[in-house]
Amino acid sequence: MRYLELKDNLKDFIVFSINDILKIDHNFHKQRLSEWQKKGYVKKVSKGFYFFNDLEINEPVLFIIANKIYQPSYISLEMAFSYYNLIPEGVYSITSVTSKLTREHKSEVGNFVYKKIKPELFFGYKLVEYNKHVFKIAEIEKVILDYFYINSRFKTKAEFEELRFNREIIQEQVDIEKLKRYLGQFKNKALEKRINNLIKFIKHA
């Protein structure tokens, strides 16, 4: 298969795998990908996953790539805080949660970080459309729970203040009843205590 044929067949893909190519051409030789990388036609994002060199990289595209290269996963933690404008700082790693092992992929387009949660906690995400594609990202209530589940050191008012949360956005956008309902599914008393302290911290700001 020639490069232009590949690009035409996969023109609607943001990121593609070797398996995607083999579905088109069963006799495809992986060596061709190495040749096309050297020529700058395609770029590798992680083992077995590639994108075309003219791909426009932006935040939604990075989210779609993050979802694709390590499944199942959805965007959460610091990157989702930034997406919802809950924190003022820029976030440079594309952070996700997964029911598989914790993992990190470094590439020229970004650093993709995945933190493990229990399979039964893999819920509370939504699908967001972008340019005929979709990416999975935690709902605002779930990202708070994911973050404090993984980062158990945050317990007190002083520690909550370190995060520099935008309290107005939390008060306006977070559904406290949904937050508590999702919290109950974690079945974690220590987390319940931390989240209840957080709710008091936000309400009495």
Protein Blocks (a to p, Z undefined) as FASTA:
>chain_A
ZZklmmmmmmmpfbdcfklmmmmmmmbcfklmmmmmmnomaccfbghiacdfklccdfkl
mmmmmmmmoccdddehjllmmmnopafbdcfbdcdddfbdcdddddfkbccddddddfkl
mghiacddeehiacddddfklmmmmmmmmmmmbmbfklmmmnopafklmmmmmcfklmmm
mmmmnopaklmmmmmmmmmmmmmZZ
